[in-house]
Amino acid sequence: MLTASNGEIALFVAAVLLTLLVVAFVIGLIVHIVREERAAGSDDLEPRTPDSNDASETPS
């Protein structure tokens, strides 16, 4: 039968908790970035005036 010492169990529990903490942090960063992109995207929905750099206005 497999047995583990108390130290090994403590290290395993600490590793699991640290992994969960890192995953939660990364998910939080992704959510924050998505919210910022959506907020910036809603500002871009206003009608734009054509620029001189607009490729659709140049005759071909």
C-alpha positions as CSV (number, residue, x, y, z in Angstrom):
1,M,0.0,0.0,0.0
2,L,1.3,3.5,-0.8
3,T,2.0,5.8,2.1
4,A,3.1,9.4,2.2
5,S,4.7,11.3,5.0
6,N,3.0,14.4,6.5
7,G,5.6,16.6,4.7
8,E,4.7,15.2,1.3
9,I,1.0,15.7,1.9
10,A,1.6,19.3,3.0
11,L,3.7,20.0,-0.1
12,F,1.0,18.4,-2.3
13,V,-1.7,20.5,-0.7
14,A,0.4,23.7,-1.1
15,A,1.1,22.9,-4.7
16,V,-2.6,22.4,-5.5
17,L,-3.5,25.7,-3.7
18,L,-0.8,27.6,-5.5
19,T,-1.9,26.2,-8.9
20,L,-5.5,27.3,-8.2
21,L,-4.3,30.7,-7.2
22,V,-2.3,31.2,-10.4
23,V,-5.2,29.9,-12.5
24,A,-7.6,32.4,-10.8
25,F,-5.1,35.2,-11.3
26,V,-4.8,34.5,-15.0
27,I,-8.6,34.2,-15.4
28,G,-8.9,37.6,-13.6
29,L,-6.4,39.2,-16.0
30,I,-8.3,37.8,-19.0
31,V,-11.6,39.1,-17.7
32,H,-10.1,42.5,-17.1
33,I,-8.6,42.7,-20.6
34,V,-11.9,41.6,-22.2
35,R,-13.8,44.3,-20.3
36,E,-11.3,47.0,-21.3
37,E,-11.5,45.9,-25.0
38,R,-15.3,46.0,-24.9
39,A,-15.3,49.4,-23.3
40,A,-12.8,50.7,-25.9
41,G,-14.9,49.0,-28.7
42,S,-18.1,50.7,-27.6
43,D,-16.3,54.1,-28.1
44,D,-15.4,53.1,-31.6
45,L,-19.0,52.5,-32.6
46,E,-19.5,56.2,-33.3
47,P,-19.6,57.0,-37.0
48,R,-16.2,58.0,-38.4
49,T,-15.5,60.7,-40.9
50,P,-13.4,59.4,-43.8
51,D,-9.7,60.2,-43.5
52,S,-7.3,61.0,-46.3
53,N,-5.8,57.6,-45.5
54,D,-9.0,55.8,-46.1
55,A,-8.3,53.2,-48.9
56,S,-12.0,53.1,-50.0
57,E,-11.8,56.7,-51.3
58,T,-8.7,56.3,-53.5
59,P,-9.5,55.8,-57.1
60,S,-8.3,52.6,-58.6
